[in-house]
Amino acid sequence: MTEMEAGIVKSQDSMDAIRWNILGQIYVPKQLTEDCFSWHATLPPGTFVPPHIHPEQDEFLYILEGKFDILLDGLEMIAEPGDLVKLPRGIPHGIFNKTPSAVKTLFWVTPSLRLYDLFWALNNLGPDANPADVVAVSAAHAIDFLPPPDEEGDSA
């Protein structure tokens, strides 16, 4: 990884003109160092990031537009524009756009680890992606997706 250069990354710009489509969500990387990785994300209505754990990373979201339903360690929360969502390493969390509008947010993780590589691996998989493959690729990049509640033995 190269050392960070001082300056401004304009709102329409990304690293090396990269724009990922991660299961219908648009991720635009803004900065990558060994210590921190940041990206802008647009989550269309009805999309989500299923509950998962970053065993060795802290994750943050700064909400720019829209409203997220957040599941954090079993608790349901709402995040709106101007809110900072703090997701400590090892704590299960999921991010859901249950609104009729897109949600825009700035994400970052520290340290970077292999998340940048994971986004390349998931880029353009499309809606027919096999969930088991997504889970396996994510696990190989130190992101652990959790099974749905009914698969954990929970009953409703």
Sequence and secondary structure as in RCSB ss.txt:
>XXXX:A:sequence
MTEMEAGIVKSQDSMDAIRWNILGQIYVPKQLTEDCFSWHATLPPGTFVPPHIHPEQDEFLYILEGKFDILLDGL
EMIAEPGDLVKLPRGIPHGIFNKTPSAVKTLFWVTPSLRLYDLFWALNNLGPDANPADVVAVSAAHAIDFLPPPD
EEGDSA
>XXXX:A:secstr
      S   TT  GGG  EEETTEEEEEEEE SS EEEEEEE TT EEEEEE TT EEEEEEEES EEEEETTE
EEEE TT EEEE TT  EEEE  SSS EEEEEEEES TTHHHHHHHHBT  TT  HHHHHHHHHHTT EE   GG
GGT   
